[in-house]
Structure formats: structure tokens, C-alpha cells
Amino acid sequence: MRPEITRAPPPLDSNLHSLSRQLIELRIEHADLDATIDRLAEGSPQDELLLRRLKKRRLALRDQIARLENILDPKEPA
């Protein structure tokens, strides 16, 4: 009998933490937050503190998205 050769598992996706993947995830989170803010703003009574916190988070996400977009596709030549 021949001994079985065990193979190593395939490597994890090297793009798992790539900048473009992070950008996609941030855009999804931003869209989800937009929808949540819209739903909360329609309902009564409104939780103003919660809305302010969510809007602040949305703004921070937009800033992160802009930074990643500039890294991935700079407008000026380096």
C-alpha cells in the first residue's frame, strides 16, 4: 500500500483584504446606513440622538470611501 499524501488546504483568498474589496464593503455599509436613516426619519416619534449618530457614521464612511477611491484611482499623476 502507498501512503496517502495529504495536501495543504488551498490558500485563503489573497484579495480578502484588498483595497478594492474594502471599498465595496464600505459602499454597501453606506447604502445600508442610508436606508436605515431614511426609515428612521419617516417614523414618529424620531430618536434625534440616534439619527445624529447614524448620520455621523454615514459621513465618516463617505470620507473613508473618498480616501480609498483616491488611493485606487489618483486624479493627479504621481
VENVEN-V300120 format. One line per field, one symbol per residue. phi: phi as a letter, one per 30 degrees, with the letter a starting at -180 (. if undefined). psi: psi as a letter, one per 30 degrees, with the letter a starting at -180 (. if undefined). A space follows every 50 residues. Layout:
phi->???
psi->???
This chain:
phi->.cddcccdddddedcecddddddddddddddddedddddddddbddcddd ddddddddddddddddddddddbddcdd
psi->kkkkkkkklklljfgegleeeeeeeeeeeeeeeeeeeeeefelklkjeee eeeeeeeeeeeeeeeeeeeeeeikekk.
